[in-house]
Structures are given as structure tokens and as C-alpha cells.
């Protein structure tokens, strides 16, 4: 009865694939970003995280932010489930993933890691700084994506 109540209250689409290798997922996104002249946004979290699902829903339904993301990033949802990372092989995989992403879990979930087309971590964004009430602030979220777009980052490097 409890699980039915929770499901009814949470109509948000699950966006994290728990069965794929997250390192392979990241490598494929980097390859695609390189081919398309984009950066990668890795949204680390899980289907267990209501704020992760809210953010995924938010950017899907805000046409301006969605267009900004689509134009500039290969956007991936990378599954991280701290309670399911106990098996030795899974623990090693998780450890390698977190090291590669500069240990972003210290910021809570979801957390966003911006990587350039070579896979270098450029920025880790605490999603709490983008929140407003039970959702996200349009202006702050849009600025985050705009400021970390390939064009803006490369312009700032000159």
C-alpha cells in the first residue's frame, strides 16, 4: 500500500538507467560531444532522488532551457546509488567514476559536472544553488547553462 501511495504522488519520469556501465556512458557522451562540438553535462543522481527527477522534468519542459542544453551539451543522467554500491566490482566502478568526475557527491544530488570535449572536468554545480521553492529558478538555471557553454568557456579562455 505504501509503495502505491508513493508512486501515485511521484508521476515524474525515471531518467536514470541503472543497468548500464556509467563509465562507458560517460565515454560515449564525450565521443559524441567531440564530434558535435559540444560539452558534456553529467547529471549525477538516481531515480531514488526526487530532486534529480524534478530537474530532469524541469529542463524537459522549459523550452528556453531545453534549447540551450540541446544546442550546447550532450546531456546524460549518470546513475549513482550509494546503497547499491557495496558489491566489490560495483564499488570499484563507482570509485573510478567519482574520481574521474572530481568527487562531485560532496554537493548532494543532483549534482552537475560540466566536461569539455576531451573529458576534462570544467565545473561542478551544486544544484541547491539553482533551487527555488519546490523547483528550480529559471534565470539561475539558464545562466548556469549559458556560462558553461563551449562558446562562453572558449571566449573566456582568450
C-alpha positions in Angstrom: 0.0 0.0 0.0 2.8 2.4 0.8 4.6 1.9 -2.5 1.4 2.6 -4.4 0.9 5.8 -2.5 4.5 6.9 -3.2 4.1 6.0 -6.9 0.9 8.0 -7.2 2.5 11.0 -5.6 5.5 10.9 -7.9 4.4 10.9 -11.5 7.9 12.1 -12.7 9.6 10.0 -15.4 12.5 7.9 -14.3 15.5 9.0 -16.3 18.4 7.1 -14.9 19.3 3.7 -16.5 20.5 1.6 -13.6 21.8 -1.3 -15.8 24.4 0.5 -17.9 28.0 1.0 -17.1 28.3 4.6 -16.1 32.0 4.9 -17.3 31.0 3.6 -20.7 28.1 6.0 -20.8 30.4 8.9 -20.0 33.0 7.8 -22.6 30.2 7.6 -25.3 29.0 11.1 -24.3 32.5 12.6 -24.6 33.0 11.0 -28.0 29.7 12.4 -29.2 30.5 15.9 -27.7 33.8 15.9 -29.6 32.0 15.0 -32.9 29.3 17.7 -32.3 31.5 20.5 -30.9 29.7 20.4 -27.6 30.5 19.9 -23.9 29.0 17.2 -21.7 26.7 17.8 -18.7 26.7 14.8 -16.4 23.7 14.9 -14.1 24.8 12.5 -11.3 22.0 11.2 -9.2 19.3 8.5 -9.4 15.7 7.5 -9.7 15.6 7.4 -5.9 16.2 11.2 -5.8 13.1 13.3 -6.2 15.2 16.5 -6.9 17.0 14.6 -9.6 13.7 13.7 -11.3 12.3 17.2 -10.8 15.3 18.7 -12.5 15.1 16.3 -15.5 11.4 17.2 -15.8 12.1 20.9 -15.4 14.6 21.2 -18.2 12.5 19.0 -20.5 9.5 21.3 -20.0 11.2 24.7 -20.1 11.6 25.3 -23.9 14.3 28.0 -23.5 16.5 26.0 -21.2 15.9 22.8 -23.2 17.0 24.6 -26.4 20.1 26.0 -24.6 21.0 22.5 -23.4 20.4 20.8 -26.8 22.5 23.4 -28.6 25.5 23.2 -26.4 25.7 19.9 -24.5 25.5 16.2 -24.6 23.3 15.8 -21.5 23.5 12.5 -19.7 21.9 11.1 -16.5 24.5 9.0 -14.7 23.1 6.7 -12.1 24.7 6.7 -8.7 23.1 4.8 -5.9 25.2 4.8 -2.7 23.3 2.0 -1.1 23.8 -0.3 -4.1 27.5 0.3 -4.5 28.6 -2.4 -2.0 29.4 -5.3 -4.3 33.2 -5.3 -4.9 33.0 -4.8 -8.7 30.4 -2.2 -8.4 32.3 -0.4 -5.6 35.4 -0.2 -7.7 33.4 1.1 -10.7 31.7 3.7 -8.5 35.1 4.7 -7.0 36.6 5.1 -10.5 33.6 7.1 -11.7 33.7 9.5 -8.7 37.4 10.0 -9.1 37.1 10.8 -12.8 34.3 13.3 -12.0 36.4 15.0 -9.2 34.2 13.6 -6.4 31.1 15.7 -7.0 28.9 13.8 -4.4 30.1 16.3 -1.8 27.5 18.7 -3.2 24.5 16.4 -2.8 22.1 15.4 -5.5 21.5 16.0 -8.3 25.0 17.4 -9.0 26.0 18.6 -12.4 29.5 18.0 -13.8 30.5 20.0 -16.9 33.2 18.3 -19.0 34.8 19.6 -22.2 35.0 17.6 -25.4 38.2 15.9 -24.1 36.5 14.7 -20.8 38.2 17.3 -18.6 36.1 18.4 -15.7 35.5 22.2 -16.0 32.9 22.8 -13.3 30.8 21.1 -10.7 27.5 22.7 -10.0 25.7 22.3 -6.7 22.0 22.0 -7.8 20.8 23.5 -4.5 22.0 26.9 -5.7 19.6 26.7 -8.6 16.5 25.8 -6.5 13.5 28.0 -5.8 10.8 26.6 -3.6 9.9 23.1 -4.7 11.5 23.6 -8.1 14.2 25.5 -9.9 14.8 29.1 -10.7 14.6 29.8 -14.4 17.1 32.7 -14.5 19.8 30.9 -12.4 19.4 27.7 -14.3 19.6 29.4 -17.7 22.7 31.4 -16.6 24.4 28.2 -15.4 24.0 26.5 -18.8 24.9 29.7 -20.7 28.0 30.5 -18.7 29.3 26.9 -19.2 28.5 26.6 -22.9 31.5 25.8 -25.2 31.3 29.3 -26.8 31.4 31.2 -23.5 34.1 29.0 -21.9 36.3 29.3 -25.0 35.7 33.1 -25.2 36.8 33.4 -21.6 40.0 31.5 -22.2 41.2 34.1 -24.8 
